[in-house]
Amino acid sequence: MFDDYLRRELKVGFEQADAGQLEPWDMEATLQEAHRRHAVSKP
């Protein structure tokens, strides 16, 4: 299931990059979002 999600998200990212829709990657914001999602998904 995670593999499918990852593939879909990467596909979107590659399509955006190919179309020139690039922006700087905010690593701190990305990590905060990952931590938030992880905390929400815990039973």
C-alpha positions in Angstrom: 0.0 0.0 0.0 2.8 2.5 0.9 4.6 1.5 -2.3 1.6 2.5 -4.4 1.3 5.8 -2.5 5.0 6.5 -3.0 4.8 5.7 -6.7 1.8 8.0 -7.2 3.4 10.9 -5.4 6.7 10.5 -7.3 4.8 10.3 -10.6 3.1 13.7 -9.7 6.5 15.2 -8.8 8.2 14.0 -11.9 5.3 15.3 -14.1 5.5 18.7 -12.3 9.3 18.8 -12.8 9.0 17.9 -16.5 6.5 20.8 -16.9 8.9 23.2 -15.2 6.8 23.6 -12.1 9.7 23.6 -9.6 10.1 25.2 -6.3 12.6 25.0 -3.5 12.2 22.0 -1.1 11.6 23.1 2.5 13.1 20.1 4.3 12.0 21.4 7.7 8.4 21.7 6.6 8.5 18.3 5.0 9.8 16.6 8.1 7.2 18.4 10.3 4.5 17.2 8.0 5.9 13.6 8.1 6.0 13.7 11.9 2.4 15.0 12.1 1.1 12.4 9.7 2.9 9.6 11.6 1.5 10.8 14.9 -2.0 10.9 13.5 -1.7 7.4 12.0 -0.7 5.7 15.3 -3.5 3.7 16.9 
